[in-house]
Amino acid sequence: MTPIPLLNLQEQYQALQPELEIALLRVARSQHCVLGPEVEQLESTLAEYCGARYALGVSSGTDALLMALMAVNIQPGDEVLVPTFSFFATAGAVARLGARPVFVDSLPGTMCMDVAHARGLITPRTKGIIPVHLYGQAMPMDEILQLSKAHGLLIIEDAAQAIGAGLMLGGKPVRVGGVGHIGCFSFYPTKNLGALGDAGLVTTNDEHLYKTLIKLRNHGMEPRYYHSMIGGNFRMDALQAAALNVKFPYLDGWHIARQRHAERYSALLKESGITSEQSQVHQVQHHIQEFKQGTSIFLPELIWKQTTASQHHIFHQYTICTPRRDELRKYLAERGIATEVYYPVPFHRQECFAYLQANNADYPVANFLADHVLSLPVYPELSVEEIERVVGTIVDFFHHSPHNQS
Ligand SMILES: *Cc1c(COP(=O)(O)O)cnc(C)c1O
């Protein structure tokens, strides 16, 4: 049987090949290789799309986070709240500035940062918070804004996985990255909007921060060869911007396809009878027993269906929780179906953060997620038959060995 990959970038490239190659050749022939008109076009398109006054094309999502923290003046010894269950860059950027990433546990339903836990970790040294819109699902930014107001926290949104994800704020629809002080995006090729290499974006509504970010992007230089601050080379390549300008008009269509796939997965898995009663990971402790019996899986919580925001979740990943996760993963792989574990080790257990002496017992949910999450293929080009095959294979796995212990 033909394999089902986690992502099919070849297929996307082939569909856009003529347009992309014209744009790439245009840049090559112009020899305007770094920043320039392609990057400026992308910036104005994406500022509007994200609902931010300003957007700046940068070298990667990681650099976006680093320069955002530099722009809000995070200093050695400052504390910044980050979810312990995220991609490494979220915490790495904080630590690289000599500041202290303070790890926050996750919520079982959305798998995003537990804001109540974050509140309890605030000290006089806490300067900022990095909400991560994990897997493409918008965080409850109203809660983050309240926390920020009450404690004077700077908000750096890590929207690397969630470009275009919407939420309601004060009765109005907004998009991630346009809510906090600075929004950070990644165009790594596997993201929903992917370049042909590394690229990223920062957004802000604050003119002063915007001017600082422009300087930081180019070694803190203004005017030429005069440096009032220390920045870096965080500039975006014109080739990446050209590719992104070609792809952008397709983005909302891709989001819709991913959402349709996610709904189909959830419906088919529920129909099959292998999902837990509640079918969602509401209360981890409550479900441990069911988990141990090994017959149930939990579906991602579809908050976007419960809000008036049209795209609360853009399904960068469709992630289930399941017992015997590793066994299931192997079973699927042997039948040609690729899956991935995002992420197997939370920050509080990473070797490089041992110096922070985090207490493992403070992170029951993140530890649970690290052992049980599994992301299924959900890329736009996936067919209905392929989704049915993935679900059918998962159902076979549970039916063939329903009582094994994990
Ligand atoms: C991908 C990602 C980043 C980093 O982006 P790069 O462009 O790969 O540097 C940061 N945070 C999260 C949550 C991500 O998924």
The ligand as an ORCA input file, in Angstrom:
! r2SCAN-3c Opt
* xyz 0 1
  C       8.816     25.965     14.742
  C       8.670     26.597     16.062
  C       9.555     27.596     16.512
  C      10.825     27.947     15.805
  O      10.698     28.319     14.497
  P      11.943     28.110     13.477
  O      11.512     28.878     12.285
  O      12.071     26.659     13.231
  O      13.152     28.693     14.113
  C       9.284     28.201     17.724
  N       8.241     27.841     18.482
  C       7.384     26.882     18.104
  C       6.237     26.551     18.985
  C       7.574     26.210     16.891
  O       6.738     25.234     16.542
*
